[in-house]
Amino acid sequence: MSRHPSVEGISRYLDPNPNLRGTMREVADATRAFADDVLDLIPDDSPELSAGLRKLLEAKDCFVRAALDAHLAP
């Protein structure tokens, strides 16, 4: 199914970085899985869907940084 370009564009950035390892990769994978579930549940694109995906992308970045901080903690 083809999605609106804004949804596809944001969704692309939710793909985990292949360089992530360990917990950071697990967090990124879980966020991607959640995004996929949401996209399956909400088949109609809208400005609110795009906004939610943008916020999820921002949250994913925060989660990955938190996992990095936890990994680097003494």
Secondary structure by P-SEA (a helix, b strand, c coil): ccccaaaaaaaaaaccccccccaaaaaaaaaaaaaaaaaaacccccaaaaaaaaaaaaaaaaaaaaaaaaaacc
